[in-house]
Amino acid sequence: MEADGLTHTLDFQLDIREGDPSLLTDGTLESRRVVNEIFRLDKEGWDWDDIEDAVVDRSDHVQNTTQRLVAKATTALREYYGDEDHDYGRPNNNVREPFPIRMNHGEGYDLSLDGDTNDIHFRVSALKHNHVRGVLTGSPDHVEQLQTALQDEDDEWRVGTAEVVPVDGGHELHVNVTRTTADVAPKEDAQTVVGVDINEDCVALAVLDEDDIIASVIIDYTRIKERRHEFFTIRKRMQQNGQTAFETVLQDREKRYVHDQLHKISHGVVEWVSQFENPIMVFEDLTDMREDIEYGTRMNRRLHSLPFAKLRSYITYKAAWEGIPSDAVDPEYTSQECPRTECEHRVRANRRGKRFKCVVCGCQDHADRGAGISIAKKWMSKEERNVPLLKILPGFQQVRREASGRVDRPTATPSLVGGHQTESGAGVLR
């Protein structure tokens, strides 16, 4: 099955060989000035078409780069106007931090492949009439993908927009590459079913075939929830003390932090799933979650502590890039149902936080892993597949993600024999 327009962002370091590197700093500061001006004019009530004409005329960037910045800023404004809760507040027009230079390939920046060395050469217009040139360096995987796209003669690949992004005192080039036709395996060909249970503090994955449960893992990311609570607390105190000057700076930092962490989590999820034969990833369909439930203030903040839909979106498009299909099932009772096929008793009393113990058969499990199993089984039943009996649940891996990106070897829990689970530790996924 072909999927249209699967886009991947590739990250590269810049080995600058011509031009002053400080031009990139100047360019990112000019990008910030342009974005601030867009937010200011919107706040003053300008029509968006008039805003674009005004900022393009005044910008020190080339016209197309300025237009890309306008598009990005107006996207942020649309999100603000379309969000009834206004979680992150109105985009601020007084931020001083550098902003990425956003460019179209062949206009604001250009890439070419050296026929002799296979090096990828770049040219970036940091400002009007001011360029930097050099060679891109990066992970072998990203370099190979970009080389493939630049060599393509059959219109199967497209090199799209890129951003010069300030990183650790320097700059990186983040390039969007699209496979215009990517092969995603038909769900009918799936031989392993991966139930995915996304929670505010972890994602649980349970892999089943028609005979048994093959493997399972719980990726813990409680640090995201903690960091968002820290941001929330700081903003609240600033508001109470009337110190709102840096509130938007904090909001931007929070957005960037969450965005970065969700990409790392989704990459880890897809990498783990890719080891299994012809997998399909199955999620809970939470489309109507907000409409069906009346939330209090505290619960609403808990649900917003992790953007569930965004994480699922990142996982599914990264999976599609690897040819892995995705599907969804009705979420009803998945967190309350006993994972043992012979029992499948459903009652709220089965679950107490992260602990699951069936009140009928006594089966014990990690509640989120059990939900992942129920999701996979529900899909297999829907597709009229043979649902495994699952009399005994094997152990699972539990890893914890932290900010540095390092991965410590996870600890596998012992098998659940006769419905009893022994205690075990957890590895660290940083």
C-alpha positions as CSV (number, residue, x, y, z in Angstrom):
1,M,0.0,0.0,0.0
2,E,1.4,3.4,-0.9
3,A,1.2,6.4,1.5
4,D,1.4,9.9,0.1
5,G,4.0,12.4,1.4
6,L,5.8,10.8,4.3
7,T,8.1,13.5,5.6
8,H,11.1,13.0,7.9
9,T,13.2,15.8,9.5
10,L,17.0,15.1,9.2
11,D,19.4,17.0,11.5
12,F,22.9,18.1,10.4
13,Q,25.9,20.0,11.7
14,L,27.4,22.8,9.6
15,D,31.0,22.6,8.6
16,I,31.3,26.2,7.4
17,R,34.1,26.8,4.9
18,E,33.1,30.1,3.4
19,G,31.4,33.1,5.0
20,D,31.3,34.4,8.6
21,P,29.5,31.9,11.0
22,S,28.2,34.9,12.9
23,L,25.9,35.7,10.0
24,L,23.8,32.7,11.1
25,T,23.4,34.3,14.5
26,D,22.4,37.6,12.8
27,G,20.0,35.7,10.6
28,T,18.2,34.0,13.5
29,L,17.9,37.3,15.4
30,E,16.4,38.9,12.2
31,S,13.9,35.9,12.1
32,R,12.9,36.7,15.7
33,R,12.4,40.4,14.8
34,V,10.2,39.4,11.8
35,V,8.1,37.0,13.9
36,N,7.7,39.5,16.7
37,E,6.5,42.1,14.2
38,I,3.9,39.6,12.9
39,F,2.6,39.0,16.4
40,R,2.5,42.7,17.1
41,L,0.6,43.7,14.0
42,D,-1.9,40.9,14.6
43,K,-2.4,42.2,18.1
44,E,-3.1,45.6,16.6
45,G,-5.8,44.1,14.4
46,W,-4.0,44.0,11.0
47,D,-5.3,41.8,8.2
48,W,-2.9,38.9,7.7
49,D,-2.4,39.6,4.0
50,D,-1.4,43.2,4.8
51,I,0.9,41.8,7.6
52,E,2.8,39.7,5.0
53,D,3.2,42.6,2.6
54,A,4.5,44.8,5.4
55,V,7.0,42.4,6.9
56,V,8.4,41.3,3.5
57,D,9.1,44.9,2.6
58,R,11.0,45.5,5.9
59,S,12.8,42.2,6.3
60,D,16.5,41.7,5.8
61,H,15.9,38.2,4.8
62,V,15.3,37.1,1.1
63,Q,11.6,37.3,0.2
64,N,10.9,33.6,0.3
65,T,12.5,33.1,3.7
66,T,10.4,35.9,5.1
67,Q,7.2,34.3,3.6
68,R,8.1,31.0,5.3
69,L,8.5,32.9,8.6
70,V,5.1,34.5,8.0
71,A,3.5,31.1,7.4
72,K,5.0,29.7,10.6
73,A,3.9,32.6,12.7
74,T,0.4,32.6,11.3
75,T,0.2,28.9,12.0
76,A,1.0,29.7,15.7
77,L,-1.7,32.3,15.7
78,R,-4.3,29.9,14.2
79,E,-3.5,27.4,16.9
80,Y,-4.0,30.2,19.5
81,Y,-7.3,31.3,18.1
82,G,-8.5,27.7,17.7
83,D,-7.6,26.6,21.2
84,E,-10.4,27.4,23.6
85,D,-8.3,26.7,26.6
86,H,-5.4,28.9,25.4
87,D,-2.9,26.5,27.2
88,Y,0.2,28.4,26.1
89,G,-1.2,32.0,25.9
90,R,-1.1,34.5,23.1
91,P,2.1,34.5,21.0
92,N,4.3,37.3,22.5
93,N,5.8,40.0,20.3
94,N,8.6,40.9,22.8
95,V,10.7,37.7,22.8
96,R,14.5,38.3,22.3
97,E,15.7,34.7,21.8
98,P,16.9,33.7,18.3
99,F,14.3,32.2,16.0
100,P,15.1,29.5,13.3
101,I,15.7,30.8,9.8
102,R,13.1,28.9,7.7
103,M,13.9,28.4,4.0
104,N,12.8,26.7,0.8
105,H,15.2,24.5,-1.0
106,G,16.7,26.2,-4.1
107,E,15.8,29.6,-2.7
108,G,16.8,30.4,0.9
109,Y,19.2,27.5,0.9
110,D,20.6,25.0,-1.6
111,L,22.2,21.5,-1.3
112,S,24.3,19.7,-3.8
113,L,26.1,16.3,-3.9
114,D,29.8,16.1,-4.7
115,G,30.2,13.5,-7.5
116,D,33.7,12.5,-6.3
117,T,33.5,12.5,-2.5
118,N,29.7,12.1,-2.1
119,D,29.9,15.0,0.4
120,I,26.7,17.2,0.7
121,H,27.5,20.8,0.1
122,F,25.2,23.6,1.4
123,R,24.7,27.3,0.7
124,V,22.5,29.2,3.2
125,S,21.3,32.8,2.7
126,A,21.6,34.0,6.3
127,L,20.6,37.5,5.2
128,K,20.1,39.3,1.9
129,H,23.3,39.1,-0.1
130,N,25.1,37.3,2.8
131,H,25.8,33.6,2.4
132,V,27.6,30.8,4.2
133,R,28.8,27.7,2.5
134,G,30.3,24.4,3.6
135,V,29.6,20.7,4.0
136,L,26.9,19.0,6.1
137,T,27.9,16.4,8.7
138,G,25.6,14.2,10.7
139,S,24.6,10.6,11.6
140,P,25.3,8.1,8.9
141,D,21.6,7.3,8.6
142,H,20.5,10.9,8.0
143,V,23.4,11.5,5.6
144,E,22.5,8.4,3.6
145,Q,18.8,9.4,3.4
146,L,19.6,12.9,2.2
147,Q,22.1,11.5,-0.4
148,T,19.4,9.2,-1.7
149,A,17.0,12.1,-2.0
150,L,19.5,14.3,-3.8
151,Q,20.4,11.5,-6.2
152,D,16.8,10.7,-7.0
153,E,15.8,11.0,-10.7
154,D,12.4,9.4,-10.5
155,D,10.5,12.0,-8.4
156,E,10.2,9.5,-5.5
157,W,11.9,11.9,-3.1
158,R,11.5,15.7,-2.4
159,V,13.9,17.9,-0.4
160,G,11.7,20.6,1.2
161,T,11.9,23.3,3.7
162,A,14.8,23.6,6.1
163,E,15.6,25.5,9.3
164,V,18.8,26.9,10.6
165,V,18.4,26.2,14.3
166,P,20.5,27.6,17.2
167,V,21.9,24.6,19.2
168,D,24.4,24.7,22.1
169,G,26.1,27.9,21.0
170,G,26.2,26.9,17.3
171,H,23.8,26.1,14.6
172,E,22.3,23.0,12.9
173,L,20.4,22.6,9.6
174,H,17.2,20.6,10.0
175,V,16.1,19.5,6.5
176,N,12.6,18.1,5.7
177,V,12.8,15.2,3.2
178,T,9.6,13.6,1.8
179,R,9.2,10.2,0.2
180,T,6.5,11.0,-2.2
181,T,5.4,7.4,-2.5
182,A,6.3,5.2,0.5
183,D,5.3,1.5,0.8
184,V,3.3,0.8,4.0
185,A,2.5,-2.8,4.5
186,P,-1.3,-3.7,4.3
187,K,-2.7,-4.4,7.7
188,E,-4.1,-7.7,6.4
189,D,-0.5,-8.9,6.1
190,A,0.4,-8.2,9.7
191,Q,1.8,-11.2,11.6
192,T,2.4,-9.4,14.9
193,V,0.0,-7.0,16.6
194,V,1.4,-4.3,18.8
195,G,-1.1,-2.9,21.3
196,V,-0.1,0.7,22.3
197,D,-1.4,2.2,25.5
198,I,-0.4,5.9,25.8
199,N,-0.6,7.4,29.2
200,E,0.4,10.7,30.9
201,D,3.6,9.2,32.3
202,C,4.4,6.2,30.0
203,V,3.6,4.3,26.9
204,A,3.0,0.5,27.1
205,L,3.6,-1.8,24.2
206,A,2.4,-5.4,24.0
207,V,3.3,-7.6,21.0
208,L,1.0,-10.6,20.2
209,D,0.7,-13.1,17.5
210,E,-2.1,-15.7,17.1
211,D,-0.3,-18.1,19.5
212,D,1.0,-16.1,22.4
213,I,2.3,-12.8,23.7
214,I,5.8,-12.3,22.2
215,A,7.2,-9.3,24.1
216,S,6.2,-6.2,26.0
217,V,7.9,-3.0,27.2
218,I,6.9,0.0,29.2
219,I,8.7,3.3,28.4
220,D,8.4,5.6,31.3
221,Y,8.6,9.4,30.8
222,T,7.5,10.8,34.1
223,R,10.1,13.6,33.7
224,I,8.0,15.3,31.0
225,K,5.0,15.5,33.4
226,E,7.3,16.8,36.2
227,R,8.9,19.4,33.9
228,R,5.5,20.6,32.6
229,H,4.3,21.0,36.2
230,E,7.5,23.0,37.0
231,F,6.7,25.3,34.1
232,F,3.1,25.6,35.2
233,T,4.1,26.5,38.8
234,I,6.6,29.1,37.6
235,R,4.1,30.8,35.3
236,K,1.5,30.7,38.0
237,R,3.8,32.5,40.5
238,M,4.8,35.0,37.9
239,Q,1.1,35.8,37.2
240,Q,0.4,36.2,40.9
241,N,3.3,38.6,41.3
242,G,2.5,40.5,38.1
243,Q,5.8,39.4,36.5
244,T,4.6,38.5,33.0
245,A,7.5,39.9,30.9
246,F,9.2,36.5,30.5
247,E,6.0,34.3,30.5
248,T,6.1,33.7,26.8
249,V,9.8,32.8,26.9
250,L,8.8,30.1,29.4
251,Q,6.0,29.0,27.2
252,D,8.3,28.7,24.2
253,R,10.8,26.7,26.2
254,E,8.1,24.4,27.4
255,K,6.8,23.8,23.8
256,R,10.3,23.1,22.5
257,Y,11.0,20.7,25.4
258,V,7.8,18.7,24.9
259,H,8.3,18.7,21.1
260,D,11.8,17.3,21.5
261,Q,10.9,14.7,24.1
262,L,7.9,13.4,22.0
263,H,10.1,13.0,19.0
264,K,12.6,11.0,21.0
265,I,9.9,8.8,22.6
266,S,8.3,8.1,19.2
267,H,11.6,7.3,17.6
268,G,12.3,4.8,20.4
269,V,8.9,3.2,20.1
270,V,9.2,2.6,16.4
271,E,12.8,1.4,16.7
272,W,11.6,-1.2,19.2
273,V,8.6,-2.3,17.2
274,S,10.7,-2.7,14.0
275,Q,12.4,-5.8,15.4
276,F,9.2,-7.9,15.0
277,E,8.0,-9.6,11.9
278,N,5.4,-7.7,9.8
279,P,4.0,-5.7,12.8
280,I,0.9,-3.4,13.0
281,M,0.6,-0.8,15.7
282,V,-2.9,-0.5,17.3
283,F,-4.0,2.4,19.3
284,E,-7.0,3.4,21.3
285,D,-9.3,5.7,19.3
286,L,-9.6,8.7,21.6
287,T,-11.1,11.0,19.0
288,D,-14.2,11.8,21.1
289,M,-12.5,11.7,24.5
290,R,-13.0,15.5,25.3
291,E,-16.5,15.5,24.0
292,D,-17.7,12.5,26.0
293,I,-16.3,13.4,29.4
294,E,-16.9,16.3,31.7
295,Y,-13.6,17.3,33.3
296,G,-12.7,19.2,36.4
297,T,-9.8,21.7,36.4
298,R,-7.3,19.3,38.0
299,M,-8.2,16.4,35.6
300,N,-8.1,18.7,32.6
301,R,-4.5,19.8,33.6
302,R,-3.6,16.1,34.0
303,L,-4.8,15.3,30.5
304,H,-2.9,18.2,29.0
305,S,0.3,17.1,30.8
306,L,1.0,15.1,27.7
307,P,-0.3,15.8,24.2
308,F,-1.7,12.3,23.6
309,A,-2.8,12.9,20.0
310,K,0.6,14.5,19.1
311,L,2.6,11.6,20.4
312,R,0.4,9.1,18.6
313,S,0.8,11.2,15.4
314,Y,4.6,11.2,15.7
315,I,4.6,7.4,16.3
316,T,2.3,6.7,13.4
317,Y,4.2,8.8,10.8
318,K,7.6,7.4,11.9
319,A,6.1,3.9,11.7
320,A,4.8,4.6,8.2
321,W,8.2,5.8,7.2
322,E,9.5,2.3,8.2
323,G,6.6,0.7,6.3
324,I,4.7,-0.2,9.5
325,P,0.8,0.3,9.3
326,S,-1.3,1.6,12.2
327,D,-5.0,1.2,13.2
328,A,-7.3,2.0,16.1
329,V,-9.9,0.3,18.2
330,D,-12.7,1.3,20.6
331,P,-11.0,2.2,24.0
332,E,-13.9,1.0,26.1
333,Y,-12.9,-1.2,29.0
334,T,-9.3,-1.7,27.8
335,S,-7.9,-0.5,31.1
336,Q,-10.3,-2.6,33.2
337,E,-10.4,-5.9,31.3
338,C,-8.5,-8.9,32.6
339,P,-5.8,-9.8,30.0
340,R,-6.2,-13.5,30.4
341,T,-8.4,-14.7,27.4
342,E,-10.2,-17.3,29.5
343,C,-11.3,-14.6,32.0
344,E,-11.6,-11.1,30.4
345,H,-13.6,-9.9,33.4
346,R,-14.3,-6.2,33.2
347,V,-14.8,-4.0,36.3
348,R,-13.3,-0.8,37.6
349,A,-12.2,-2.6,40.8
350,N,-9.6,-4.6,38.8
351,R,-7.4,-1.6,38.5
352,R,-5.7,0.5,41.3
353,G,-3.3,3.0,39.8
354,K,-0.6,1.1,38.0
355,R,-1.5,-2.2,39.7
356,F,-4.0,-4.6,38.0
357,K,-5.5,-7.5,39.9
358,C,-8.5,-9.3,38.5
359,V,-11.1,-9.7,41.3
360,V,-12.3,-12.9,39.6
361,C,-9.2,-15.0,38.6
362,G,-6.6,-13.1,40.6
363,C,-4.3,-12.4,37.6
364,Q,-1.9,-9.6,38.4
365,D,-0.1,-7.3,36.0
366,H,1.2,-3.8,35.3
367,A,-2.1,-2.0,34.5
368,D,-0.7,-0.3,31.4
369,R,0.9,-3.4,30.0
370,G,-2.5,-5.1,30.5
371,A,-4.2,-2.4,28.6
372,G,-1.8,-2.8,25.7
373,I,-2.6,-6.5,25.6
374,S,-6.4,-5.8,25.6
375,I,-5.9,-3.3,22.8
376,A,-4.0,-5.9,20.7
377,K,-6.6,-8.6,21.4
378,K,-9.5,-6.3,20.6
379,W,-8.0,-5.6,17.2
380,M,-7.4,-9.3,16.5
381,S,-11.0,-10.1,17.4
382,K,-12.2,-7.2,15.2
383,E,-10.2,-8.5,12.3
384,E,-11.4,-12.1,12.9
385,R,-7.9,-13.3,13.9
386,N,-7.2,-16.1,16.3
387,V,-6.9,-14.5,19.8
388,P,-4.2,-16.3,21.9
389,L,-5.2,-17.9,25.1
390,L,-2.7,-16.2,27.4
391,K,-3.0,-18.4,30.4
392,I,0.4,-17.1,31.7
393,L,1.7,-13.6,31.1
394,P,5.5,-13.4,30.6
395,G,7.6,-10.7,32.1
396,F,8.1,-7.3,30.5
397,Q,10.8,-4.7,30.2
398,Q,10.5,-1.3,31.8
399,V,12.7,1.6,30.8
400,R,12.8,5.2,31.9
401,R,13.4,8.1,29.6
402,E,15.4,11.1,30.7
403,A,16.6,14.1,29.0
404,S,20.2,13.2,28.0
405,G,19.2,10.6,25.4
406,R,21.3,7.8,26.9
407,V,19.8,4.3,27.3
408,D,20.7,2.0,30.1
409,R,19.9,-1.7,29.7
410,P,16.3,-2.3,30.8
411,T,15.4,-4.9,33.4
412,A,13.0,-7.7,32.4
413,T,10.5,-8.6,35.0
414,P,10.0,-12.3,35.8
415,S,7.1,-14.1,34.2
416,L,3.6,-13.9,35.8
417,V,3.0,-17.5,36.9
418,G,-0.3,-18.5,38.3
419,G,-1.2,-14.8,38.4
420,H,1.6,-13.6,40.7
421,Q,4.3,-11.2,39.8
422,T,7.6,-10.7,41.8
423,E,9.1,-7.3,42.3
424,S,11.7,-6.0,39.8
425,G,13.7,-2.9,38.9
426,A,13.6,-0.6,35.9
427,G,16.3,0.5,33.5
428,V,16.9,4.1,32.4
429,L,16.2,5.5,28.9
430,R,17.6,9.0,29.0
